[in-house]
């Protein structure tokens, strides 16, 4: 499969959401214009993104909502569920644990870790307790963790990432405001919430949209 | 000033973080190569991004860390503080309230709102209590709110956004998994945490980096 950019993936995620809504509304056909308007991109962009993966629509007819949705979900790896561990049981970690959209989208949090003695053993939801970081490798293996979420303070983030990667986890989502080093073959995505606010500050300052 | 893309803004935020670190380490000069390596982009990209704003470096010498940092902070609108209101005092809203990086980066949460009777009046930190949504316009005016953060469930997000925009707030950061409609002249940024996980799922599935 050809290399696909992170921004294409983000748009594909957006199309899946719109297609989910259309299915719920009982729609069976969608035009690229409709997908474009509902996701905030151009029709040309929609057609280009979908063309990476073969031919889903018919000219002058539109896309079949249900089969396009199944196809994109398959492409994104969403036709199965994924097993996620969160490192850091502070405000960010516990909010992520409770974030319903993760489960709705196929991501199950199967373990939460922390180093702080007062947090270890704390109950989370119905099934989990906060586990000590020292047990990461063992528990990650038992529970077949595939994705690690770093939700520690900045100063602890690299050490946490090293433990997660050392346990064989190949994908990291990092919420700590620190650039992490990971070996080749490990995929890292950074979520920096302050960056989004900075981009708004810029827009306000520039008077741009 | 020419139009600058959201991804350029994100990279500029990244450069500021690296420059902050360099200042702390007592470094006075940085090369584009160094900025590039620490932010994970190419040197050519660094030079291109900075060229939008005039000439900060000298060939064969590098950038003056302190003055480049001040300049980018000014460009991003970070040489002043910004006043933020959070709508939704659930898990996401309270985690955002406690997210220290916001304050560190110049964003002060000056009000938190909710509709649920059991949340209204709840204390947050030292100075705030959760306010009812019905008082949004009044409080936003009193406290000069400039940025609204939507942290409600999906079904309540558009209504919340309408109230925020109706009160004259021109910038929204949306954490609800719902595409919001806002009038021209209002800047909207979406943060969809599930999308980031989906992008990792794709990488794992594709066996890409």
Contacts between the chains, C-beta under 8 A, distances in Angstrom:
chain1	res1	chain2	res2	distance
A	1	B	206	6.2
A	3	B	208	7.1
A	4	B	202	7.6
A	4	B	206	7.7
A	6	B	199	5.8
A	7	B	7	7.9
A	9	B	198	6.9
A	9	B	199	4.6
A	9	B	202	5.3
A	10	B	195	5.5
A	10	B	199	6.7
A	13	B	192	7.3
A	13	B	194	7.5
A	13	B	195	4.4
A	13	B	198	4.8
A	13	B	199	7.4
A	14	B	179	7.9
A	14	B	195	7.7
A	17	B	177	7.2
A	17	B	179	7.6
A	18	B	179	7.9
A	38	B	179	6.5
A	39	B	179	7.1
A	40	B	179	6.9
A	75	B	202	7.4
A	76	B	198	5.4
A	76	B	201	6.3
A	76	B	202	5.1
A	76	B	205	7.7
A	77	B	198	7.7
A	77	B	201	4.0
A	77	B	202	5.3
A	77	B	204	6.6
A	77	B	205	3.5
A	77	B	206	7.8
A	78	B	198	6.5
A	78	B	201	6.5
A	82	B	197	7.2
A	82	B	201	5.4
A	82	B	204	7.7
A	84	B	197	7.1
A	91	B	94	7.1
A	91	B	95	4.4
A	91	B	98	4.1
A	91	B	99	6.9
A	92	B	95	5.5
A	92	B	99	6.6
A	94	B	91	7.1
A	94	B	95	7.3
A	95	B	91	4.4
A	95	B	92	5.5
A	95	B	94	7.3
A	95	B	95	3.3
A	95	B	96	8.0
A	96	B	95	8.0
A	96	B	193	7.1
A	98	B	91	4.1
A	99	B	91	6.9
A	99	B	92	6.7
A	99	B	193	6.2
A	99	B	194	8.0
A	101	B	177	4.8
A	101	B	192	7.7
A	101	B	193	6.9
A	101	B	194	4.7
A	102	B	193	7.2
A	102	B	194	5.9
A	102	B	197	6.6
A	104	B	194	7.7
A	105	B	194	4.2
A	105	B	197	7.0
A	105	B	198	6.7
A	106	B	201	7.6
A	107	B	194	7.0
A	107	B	197	5.0
A	107	B	201	7.8
A	146	B	204	6.3
A	147	B	197	6.6
A	147	B	200	5.5
A	147	B	201	7.5
A	147	B	204	7.5
A	170	B	204	6.1
A	171	B	200	4.1
A	171	B	201	7.8
A	171	B	203	6.1
A	171	B	204	5.2
A	172	B	200	7.7
A	173	B	196	5.5
A	173	B	197	6.3
A	173	B	200	6.1
A	177	B	17	7.2
A	177	B	101	4.8
A	179	B	14	7.9
A	179	B	17	7.6
A	179	B	18	7.8
A	179	B	38	6.4
A	179	B	39	7.0
A	179	B	40	6.9
A	184	B	209	7.2
A	185	B	209	7.1
A	187	B	200	5.8
A	187	B	203	4.0
A	187	B	204	7.1
A	187	B	208	7.0
A	187	B	209	5.8
A	189	B	196	5.1
A	189	B	199	5.9
A	189	B	200	6.0
A	191	B	191	7.6
A	191	B	193	6.8
A	191	B	196	5.6
A	192	B	13	7.3
A	192	B	101	7.7
A	193	B	96	7.1
A	193	B	99	6.2
A	193	B	101	6.9
A	193	B	102	7.2
A	193	B	191	6.8
A	194	B	13	7.6
A	194	B	99	8.0
A	194	B	101	4.7
A	194	B	102	5.8
A	194	B	104	7.6
A	194	B	105	4.2
A	194	B	107	7.0
A	195	B	10	5.5
A	195	B	13	4.4
A	195	B	14	7.7
A	196	B	173	5.5
A	196	B	189	5.0
A	196	B	191	5.6
A	197	B	82	7.2
A	197	B	84	7.2
A	197	B	102	6.6
A	197	B	105	7.0
A	197	B	107	5.0
A	197	B	147	6.6
A	197	B	173	6.3
A	198	B	9	6.9
A	198	B	13	4.8
A	198	B	76	5.4
A	198	B	77	7.6
A	198	B	78	6.4
A	198	B	105	6.7
A	199	B	6	5.8
A	199	B	9	4.6
A	199	B	10	6.7
A	199	B	13	7.4
A	199	B	189	6.0
A	200	B	147	5.4
A	200	B	171	4.1
A	200	B	172	7.7
A	200	B	173	6.1
A	200	B	187	5.8
A	200	B	189	6.0
A	201	B	76	6.4
A	201	B	77	4.0
A	201	B	78	6.5
A	201	B	82	5.4
A	201	B	106	7.6
A	201	B	107	7.8
A	201	B	147	7.5
A	201	B	171	7.8
A	202	B	4	7.6
A	202	B	9	5.3
A	202	B	75	7.4
A	202	B	76	5.1
A	202	B	77	5.3
A	203	B	171	6.1
A	203	B	187	4.0
A	204	B	77	6.6
A	204	B	82	7.7
A	204	B	146	6.3
A	204	B	147	7.4
A	204	B	170	6.1
A	204	B	171	5.2
A	204	B	187	7.1
A	205	B	76	7.8
A	205	B	77	3.5
A	206	B	1	6.2
A	206	B	4	7.7
A	206	B	77	7.8
A	208	B	3	6.8
A	208	B	187	7.3
A	209	B	184	7.2
A	209	B	185	7.1
A	209	B	186	8.0
A	209	B	187	5.8
